[in-house]
């Protein structure tokens, strides 16, 4: 199954990327922040304490079974745990699996 932004339509039939941009800009408007405030933030999905998917990774700084340090445009993300494995889903999306104990953001 191929997953790309071109193939993923939102419920209104529009492109999912456009829909996400609209939601981010709308949130910025509601919070009285400048448009584009959230564009460089990584998107992070955490599934229990066993998996974390990070979209917006720009580099891998350190990789050990108990600590993974990632670079994004906005911050560094440190994942601590046990038996951590790293899987590249795409160029900018990484999946980390194992027993996740802690996620730290260093601005």
Buried (B, 14 or more C-beta within 10 A) or exposed (E): EEEEEEEEEBEEEEBBEEBBBEEBBEEBEEEEEEEEBBBEEBEBEBEEEEBBBBBBBEEEEEEEEEEBBBBBEBBBBBBBBEEBEBEEEEEBBBBBBBEBEEBEEEE
